[in-house]
Every structure is written in structure tokens, then in C-alpha cells.
């Protein structure tokens, strides 16, 4: 049921990514997500290395908008400035990344290694969110979503969408699929590009991933 909403438009994402206010009209879009959970030498979680893979139509919009408005080249090393600008625009949204450890919020200190490339005809954005204080891995949970609008940001199907890098032995990953109510689904489907919703709507459609280490 969740993936049927791949055609929903999300104005909050456009507001964050668009280079100018005039570019806020956008095609319908979605993101396939993959995450590497990074551990430090003490077995704590130091950050999340995220990869966002945009659909082809929204890819064309991103590239065209930045090339026209900012003069960025379309390929090669020229995509890195686009990634860095997107990160700057997403700073006030916590990079759509929400993490807790033992019930307390894991505060993001900075974003590192922002870069981008083209995977075929799709724009791939990569970055690492580093936590201000490494998080204990006994009960760590994260979700990636826009809190104001419903965005379909789901972990990629197939392969290994969540990886543990440098984890101590015995760590396990558990997915919690979203279970939005019919009312929430109806509301999300009814919103057009100019409407806003409760800042809790996006969370209802978010996948939650828990990492637990002994």
C-alpha cells in the first residue's frame, strides 16, 4: 500500500532542494534509501552514511534547475557542488534524519562527505551524518522522512539497504514497516503541491530501523 504513493508530490522536499523560490513547482518523486550504520572503536554508533537515489523524472528536474540557476555542470565533479548545496538547504530539516539511542535523541553535529553522481538516469546523493556524541548501540533507532509532508523515502528493495560498518559481534538489525491509518493515507493522497500538513504526517509513513547490540 505504501509504494502506491510513489506519485505523490512533496512540496517540503522541493522547498529544501530547489535553488530558487521560482523553482518550487516540481514533478512527482520518490527516493530509494540505503544506509550504512557506522561504529567507532568503542562499539558506539558514530553516524549514518546515507545514499538517496532519486527517480528519473525528479533527477531531470534537479539537474536542470541547478544548471539553469547556478551554472553547475551536468556531470563528473560538477555534481559535488549540487550535493553540498542540497545539504546546506536541508540543514534546518535535520537532513530528514531522526535517530534515538536508549530513548534519547541522537544529535547531529555535522554532515560530511557530501557528494553525488549519476546512476544511469537517476541522481544519487551521498552524505554522512555524524552524531555530536557517539550513540550507545544497545537500542538505537533511526528513520529518514520529511516530518511536514509525506515523502516516499523507503529503503531500497533487494541487495543490502542497511549495513553495519565496524559493528561488534552479535549486532542485529530490525525493520519496522509503516502502518498508517486509512485516514492518514487518504490525507496524504489528497494533498497537492501547495498544501501543508501536520508535522507528524511524514513519520506515519516512515520505515524505522532498530540496531541492537549485546
Secondary structure, DSSP 8 states (H G I E B T S, - for coil): -GGGGGG---HHHHHHH-SSGGG-------EEEEEEEEE-TTS-EEEEEEEEEE-HHHHHHHHHHHHHHH---SSGGGHHHHHHHHHHHHGGGGGGEEEEETTEE--EEEEEEEEEEEETTEEEEEEEEEEEEEE-SSSEEEEE--SSS---EEE-SSS-SEEEES--TT-EEEEE-----HHHHHHHHH--TT----TTHHHHT--EEEEE--
